[in-house]
Amino acid sequence: MRTRPATARTSVVLALLALLVAPLLLPASAGAATARRFQDWAPASEATITPGVQMYTDGAQCTANFVYTDRRGRVYVGYAAHCAGLGEATDTSGCGTPSLPTGTKVRFAQGGDLVSGGTTVGRGRLAYSSWETMQRLGTTDADTCDYNDFALVRVQKRFLGAVNPSVPFLGGPTGLSSEGAPAGSQVYSYGQSSLRPTTLLSPKLGVSLGAFGEWSWDVYTLTPGVPGDSGSGLLDADGAAFGTLSTVAIAPLPLSNGVGDLASELDFARRHSGIKGLRLAAGTEPFSALPLG
């Protein structure tokens, strides 16, 4: 996960942090919003390739955000473009940092930790990287270069029967949010960093700190996103997908996270990836909101 200093904005969240821990350990209850069901997806209870699955690229571990499809019925899993980058953790610009090429092999896994790479549950290849694409296009806008951090891995055909687009524990996504998460609203995520000792801490509840320019949002969650959670998806209060985890801030709110705006990232990918009909796949399981406090 990349690091960047936070802005001087200190609004919204510190008084709410103590309320975030207990709900993470409670069972999820069924939410009112029910996503459209797809007959082609594996049952959620049996699927091994889902949002939140670990993804290994040339030894680096990140977390999947959501599942996507195209006009030809091909299936992709998203994560952060910097997961296939060749720079240091402090290299924040996708326009100047070398990246692995499309076609690079990616491994889906469960249970990876500091000792082992976990159990392989599928394989795919890098099909699109915003970093590689921006370098090819000669993009120079600073905000776009810093916060357009999105990549897609095409799942190999022999593993398609293991895919379900539902977010573990939380359900959803119910769709794609075009408005993001206003400051003070609840947000949800699911990460599987190999640094985290147990998946009991994988579901995350938090609050939005608001927009950080056109391409990014700042959020505070418990537990915070750490290296290995990079790329994981963010849901808004209604269970709609709005962001992808990209950075961890240093100050003035330590361990707050920078989140790429998914609608902007997906629009850029539709225009430049060559993947026709690219769209977010809605979860087959209803979204279950965890109450704040």
Disulfide bonds with the S-S distance in Angstrom:
Cys62-Cys83 2.04
Cys95-Cys145 2.04
